Amino acid sequence: MPTTIGQAFAAAGLTPEGIVKWGTKPNQYSPGVYIVCLTNSLDAFDGKLIEAPLAVSQFEQWLRVCPELTLDGVQPTVRQLMHRVMGFWIPDEVILYIGLAESLSERLGHYYR
């Protein structure tokens, strides 16, 4: 069962302070919880993706940068690694990641870089 952004915050006893579009650093330097999601709505599932938006070139680069990476004890091919990551995708979910930061502005800046 999918979870809205509002439901996720409510389950933690928190109230969201707003939505920040990807690439925009908030002027919030205090600690806080953030959610990386596929929607602009606190209470809807618009934006969900049935399949993970994976880019072959990014996985190729990942394996070049981390040649010691293994999957089940063996160095994977690009396709094997992509297949494993796709297995974690939840097609009806809009939440990609929930995090806690000491400074929301600094942490989101790290994501954008």
N, C-alpha and C positions, 0 to 999 in steps of 0.2 A: 504494500500500500504506500503510495507516494506521500511525501510530507511537504507542506508549504513552508516558506520562510517564516511566516508568522507562527505556525505551529511549532517549528523548531525552537524559536526564541521562547515561546510560551512554556514549552516543556522544560526549559532550563530556568524558568522564572525570570526571564529578561524581556525587555521591551526594545524593539529595534528603533534606532534614532533616525534612520533614513536609508536611502539607497544611493550608492555611488556607482556610476557607470564605469565599466572597465577602462582602465587607462587614466582615470581621474584620481588624484591623490586627495583624500579628505583632509580637512584642517583639524583633525582630531589626533592630538599627540598623547592622549591619555590611554591607559590600558583598556582593552575591550575584546569582545567576541565579534568575529566577522564570518560571513558566509559567502563563499564564491558560488554563484549559481547561474543558471541559464535563463532566468526570467527577470523582468523589471517589476514584478508584482509580489507583494508580501503574501497574497492569498490566492494565487492561481498557479497553474501548471503550464502556462503558455511558454514556449521556448524549449520544451523538452525535445530530446532527440532520440529516435529509436535506436540508432547506431552511434557508437563512439566516433567522434570526428578525428580520426588518427591520420597523421601524415607520414608516409613511408620515409621521406627525406629526414624527418626529425628522429625517427628510430634508427636510421642509418648513422646519423650524427651521434646519437647516444651511444651506439656500440663502438664507434670510432673513439670517442672521448673516454669511454669506460671499457676498455678491452678485457678487463678482469671480470666483468659482469657475467654471472652464470645463472642459469635457469634449471632447477633440479640438478645442480652439480655439473652442468654442461654449458659451454658457451652456445647461446642460441643464435639462430638465424634471425634476420629482421622479421620475417613472417611469424616465426615461433613466438618471438617477444610480443609482437602486435596481437597475436591470437590470445596470449595470456592476459594482456592488459584489457582486451575487449571482454574477457570473461568476467571482469569486475564491473562492467557497465550495467546500470539499472535503467532500462529504457523508459520507464514512466516517471523517473525522478528528475527534479530540476536542481537539486543541491549537489554540487561537486565536491565541496570541501568546507569544513567548519574548523575555525582556528581561534586561538587565543593569542593576543599580542600585548606586549608592554607598551607599544606605541602603534596605534592603528595606521597612522600616516606612514611611518617608517616601514612597517611590515608590508603594507600594500605597495609601497614603492619598490620593495624587493621583488614582489611578484612581477611588476611591470618590467623590471630589468631582466 
